[in-house]
């Protein structure tokens, strides 16, 4: 470090000396010793004119003219060579000169120090070199990864041509596209997958939810109408589909409904993988909860029934049908608008939990814009799913209750699962 500073000081001194140097030497002037050179030039011009006239009159051939002209030019050069002198005229140094020179020297010094402070610090330069090397390594690794992913995608495409019903490979292909930022191709991969997978397949809802996520990424992480539609379709099939619930939480959060966003993200943990929970869901829930803690309480301006609507259901299964089910089989309960298909609230439990009283309210809504509080009546369906999926299939057992009033009066309706899907 000392050697660096000594070098910088030496260079600065040299720069200052260069600025001051003209003050210590005279001004260089070049002057002729006499006026003889000018006379020789005039004689040369006259003689050259005479030669040109002789040539024009035909008294000189071209060859003779060129020889005489060359001799004349040599003679002129010999006459004028050395006839000029260089002299140094002393410069009268005034206070003004010293002030200008000192100002320029100080400006150079200050500018150099400022540039060094901003750009030339050795510690920062070391960090810069380290970051540059790291960026190069990362770029090489990214390039290598992209080459490997390209080869993998080509292999997956070949395998999917032979077996287009392989859902896992469709997921892998779409995720490979997403890994290199090609979200449009990833979305198309999910479309292709859904075209080759039956809607009754347990993984169809996950494909639809992942498709919504790719549309979200493709739109620059914006909730667009196409994203909302894909979210709703996924949640209509499976109210606990994690990707769609995560997007629903993001939508609620961007609309300022932080509490509802937390509800969605908490529900998303039911089916989300551990990495998604740890890397995204838990951090955003913690952030949202921190914002709620800091926010000042506000008086509610909503009608009394908004946010308080609920339906209490005492649910059981007919004893005559209990021999057809196992304790671990899944029971889904949905509340939908009268004549509608999109769930306003949903609950999931198991046969072994019955009989049980459950409560459907706004916290169990798959979408922030579609909740129990938004309607006066709903149709309620409770179904034992033999496939374990929300969509209805042959052999499922169910019960329905039509035009159930939505209120906060605490009344409980009774539902007995006693019918079979034909």
N, C-alpha and C positions, 0 to 999 in steps of 0.2 A: 504493500500500500504506500509506503514512504517513497519507493522508487517511482511510483505512478505520479505522486504529487510533485516530486522534483522534476520529472519530465514535463509535466504540465506547466510548471513555473518557468522552466527553461524556454519552452515554446512561446509562452506569453511574452517573455523578455525579448525574444527574437522579433516577435510581431511588433512590439513597441519600438524597437530599434529601427525597424524598417520604416515605421511612420516618421520617426525623428531624423532619419538619415539625411533627407534633403536640406535640413537646417545646418548641417555641418559641412556641406560641400557647396561649391559654386554652381551657377547655372551654366550648362554647357552651350556654347554657341559656335557655329561654323561660319567662317568668313573668308573671302578671297584675299590673298596677299596683295594683289594689285589688280588693275583692270585689264591686264594683258589677255587673260582667257577670253574675255568678251570680244576683244579685237580679233583674236585668232578665229573665233567662231564666225565673225562677220566675214573675214577673209575666206574662210572655208565655204560659206554660202555663195560668195561672189564667184569663186573659182569653179564650184560645182555647176553654177548657172552657165558659165562659159563653156564647160565641157558638154553640157546638154545641148547648147546652141550649135557647137561644132558637130555633134552627132546628128542633129536635125538637118544640118546643111549637107551632110554626107561626107564630111571631111574625116570622120572617125567611124571605124567599124564598131560593132557591138562588143566584141572581145576587147579591143583597145580601150573603149569607154569604161568597161568594168574594171580593167587593170588600173587605169588612171584614177578612177573613183576610189578604189580600195587603198591605193597609196595615199590619196588625199585624206581619207579617214584616219589612217595610221598616223599620219603627220599631225592631224588635229589632236588625237589622243595623247601623243607625245608632248605636244605643246601645253595642254591644260593639266596633265598629271602633276600632282604635288603642288599645285598653285593655290590650294585652299588650306586654311589653318583652323584647328579647333582650339578654342580658348575657354577657360572657366571664369565666368564673371562672378565675383563674390556676391552673396546674397545678404542684404541688410536685414538682420533678424530683429523683429520688433516684439513688443509684449503681446500683440495680437497673434503673431505666429506661434509663440509659445503656448498661448491659451488654446488655440485651435489644435495644436499637436497634442497637448495634454488632454483635451476633451476627447479626441479620437482614441488616444491610448486608453483612457479610462473606459470609454464605451466598449472597446475591444475586450478589455479585462472583465467588465461586468457581464457582457454578453456571453463570454466564454464560461464564466462561473455559473450563470443562469442555465445555459445549455447543459453544463455538466451536472448541475443539481437536478435537472429534469430528466435528462436522458443518459447521463454517463456514469451514474453511481455504480460502483463495481458490484455491490450486493444485488442491486436490481438487474444488472446485466447477467449476473450468474443465474438469477432466477429465470430470466428470459431465456437463457440458453437451455436451462433445465426443462422449462415448459415447451420450448421449441422441440427438444429431443423427445419429450413425452408425447407431444402432438404428432410427431412423425411416427413414433411407435404405434400410437393409437390408430393413425390413419392406415398404417400397414396392416394392423390387426383387423381393422374394419374391412379393408379391401380383401384380405384373406377370408374373412367370415362371409363376405358377400359372394365370393367365388364358390365357397363351400355350399352356401345356401342355394345358389343358382344350380349347382349340380344336384343338390338334394331335391329341389323343386322339379327339375327335369325328370328325375327318377320317380317322384311322386305322381307326376302327370302320366307317366307311362303306366304305372301301377293302377291309377284310377281309370284309365281307359279300359283296362281289363276288368276292373271291379269298381264301378262308380257308386256302389252302395256302401263303401267303406267309410263310415263317418269319421273315424279317427284320422284317417289320412287326409280327408278334406280339412279338418281342423288344423292339422300340421301344415298343409299347404298354405292355408289362409294366414296362419301365424308367421310363416316364413316370409310371405309377402309383407306383412305388417312390420316385421323386424327390420326390413330395409326401406320402410317408408312408402311402400306401394299400396296405399290403402284402397284405391279403386280396384286393383286386381284382387286384393284380399276380400273385398265385398263381393266381387263377382264369383270368387271361389265359394263363398257361403251360398250365393244364389244357386250355383251349380249343385252344391251339396243338397240344398232343400228340394231341388227338382228331382233328385235321385233317392230321396229318403221319404218314406211314408209319414204323413202327419201324426200317425199314431205311435211313431217311434219315440221312445223316451227321450232321445237326444234332439228331437226336432225343435223344441222350445229353446234349447241352448244354442242351436244354430241360428235361430231367429234373433236371439238376444245378442249374439256375437256379431251378426250382420248389422244390427242397430249400432253397435259400438264402432264398427268400421265406417259406417256412414257418418257417425259423430266425428271420428278422426279425419275423414276425408273433407268434412265441412270446416276444418280448422278448429275442432273442439267446440262446435256450436250446436245447440239443440234446434234442429230444423224440423219442419213438418214431416219430412220423410223419416227422420229419426224417431219422432214421436209415434208415428204410425207403426214402425217396426217394434218399438218398445211395447206399445199396447197389444199388438198381435202376440208377442212373446208372453206377456203377462196374462193374456186371456187363456193361453194354453197352460202356463205354469206360473201362478202368482208368486212363486219364490225363485224365479229365474234370476240369477245373481247379476248378470250383465245389464239386464233391463232395469233392475232395481237400483243399481249403481247410477245409471243414467237418469232414472227418475229422481234420485237424490240430488244429482247435479242440477237438474232442471228446477227443483224446488229451491235449492240453495241460491241459484242465480235470480230467482223470483223473490228472494228475501225471506222465504219460509224456512228458516233454519231448523226449527223443531221437526217439521215434516221431513226435511232432508235427513236428519238423524234417524228418524223412524225407518225410512227406506234403506239406509245404509246398515242399520242393525238387522233388518230382515234379510239383506243380501248376504250376511255372514252365514246364513243357514246352508247355502249351497256353494258359496265361493271357496276357492282353494286357499290353502294356508298362506301362500305367497301373496295373493291378492289382499287377503285380510290384513297381513302384517305390513305390506308396503303401501297400501292405499286406504282401505276402509278404516282401520283403526286410527291412522294419522288424521284423516279428514274429520272423523267423528270427534277426536280430541280437539281439533281446531275449532269446529263448530260449537262444541260445548264451551270452549273458552270465550268465544264471541257472545254466547248467550249469557255467560256469567258477567261479562263486562257491560252488557247492554242495560240501559235503564228500563225499569218496568214501565209499561204503558197501559193505560186504561183501555179495556176492550171496547171497541165501537161496533162489534158484530151483534146480530140478533141473538137472542138467548139460546136458540136451538143449534146455532152454528158451532161446530166443534164439540158439542155435547151429545149429539145423536148417537144412539146405540140400540142394539137389539140383543136381548138376553134369550138364549136358547137352551132348553133342557133336552139333551140329545141321548138317544139310546137305540139299540138294534133289537128287532123282533127276536124273541127267544127261539122261534121256529127256524130262523135263518142263521143262528149262531154256529151251527154245525158246519156251515159252508165257508166260514171265515177262520182266519188264524189271528191270534192276539197282535201280531206284529204288522198286520196289514194296515195301510194308510186310509184315513178318513179325511175327506176334504169337505169344507163347508163354505159355500159361496153365497153372497148377497148381491143380486144384480138388479138393475132398474127393471121395472115391469115391462116385459117384452124385449128387454135388451140382452146383450151377451157379455159386455165388459164388466168384470166384477168390481163392485164398489168397496167390498170388504171380503176378506178370506181368512180362513183358519185351517190349520193342519194338525191332526192328532192321530192316534192309533186306536184300533178296535179295543185293545186292553184298557184304554182310558175310559171307555163307556160303562155305565152311564155317566154323563158329565154335563155340567152347565157351563156354556161358553158365552162370551160377550163379543159381539162384532161392533166396532166403532171406527171412527175416522183414522185411528192409529194403525188400523189393519187394511187401509186402502192401498192398492197397488199404484195408483196415480194421484198426484196432488190436486189435479183438476177434476177428479171424479171421486167423490167421497159420499158417505151416507148422508152427510148434512146437506147435500145438494138435491136430495129427493124426499118426497113424503112417504112413498111406499116402495117396497122391493119384493122380488121373488127370491126365496131362500131355498137352496138345494144342499142336501147333505148326502155324500156318496162314499161308499166303501170302494176304493180303487184296487182291483186285483193286479193291475200293472204297476201300481205305485205312482202313476202319473195323473195330473189334474184332468186331462182330457178323458171323456167318457169312452168306454169300450164295452163290448158285449159281455154279459155276465156280472157286471158291476151291480151292487145293491144300492138303493137310493131312497130318499124321501124328499118331498117338496112341500113348501108352504107358500102360497101365492098371496100377493098384495098385503104383505105384512107392513103395518104402520111403523115408521121410523120415529122414535120419540126418546125422551129421557125420563119417562115415568117409572122406570124400573120393572115393568111387567115382563114376565117370562113366558115364552111360547114353548110348547112341547112338540118334539119331532121324533117319530119312530121310523127307523129305516126298515121298510118292509116290502119294497118292490125290487124287481130285477130288470136290468136292461136287456131287452130282447134283440 
